[in-house]
Each structure stands twice: as C-alpha cells, then as structure tokens.
Amino acid sequence: MNPNYLIFYLGAIFGSHGSVIYSRFLMRRSVVNERSQCDFCRSTLGVIDLIPILSFILLRGKCRRCHQYFGQIGRASCRERVSSP
C-alpha cells in the first residue's frame, strides 16, 4: 500500500474526529459520553457508519435507516479534506 494513501486516510480520520469535537463543543454536548446519531431520526450510527470517506461513498451521504442526507456533510467533508495532507 502506498504510504501517501495511509497518510491521507489518517488525516481524514483525525479531521473527522476533530470536526465532531468542534461541533459538539459549540453545542455544549459531551464528546465522551454520547454516540454519534442521525440528526433526523436520532438513530445511533454504527461503527461502519463512522468510517470517514468510505461510509460516505457507500451510503451516498445518507442515514442508513431514514435515508435523509446528513446535515453538516459539506462542512464535515471539507474539514476532512483540508486536514488530509
């Protein structure tokens, strides 16, 4: 595997996690005690749903259960791209 792909993907993971921390901090929500959930149906996202880029491609940016587009997808994916070298 090309090391550049690994660096890119690690950057996306850290960017995604940083985005979650930042958005929860602004909403005064816990970063540690809460699981990620859909903004529309409030269903808890599974482990596979939380994998950056791959889950976005597989689910086409939609919730697995209610099929609504995720609310802040544009900003979150932009942060992931910017944080990747």
C-alpha positions, 0 to 999 in steps of 0.5 A: 500500500502506498504510504501517501494513501495511509497518510491521507486516510489518517488525516481524514480520520483525525479531521473527522474526529476533530470536526465532531469535537468542534461541533459538539463543543459549540453545542455544549454536548459531551464528546465522551459520553454520547454516540454519534446519531442521525440528526433526523431520526436520532438513530445511533450510527454504527461503527461502519457508519463512522468510517470517514470517506468510505461510509460516505461513498457507500451510503451516498451521504445518507442515514442508513435507516431514514435515508435523509442526507446528513446535515453538516456533510459539506462542512464535515467533508471539507474539514476532512479534506483540508486536514488530509495532507 
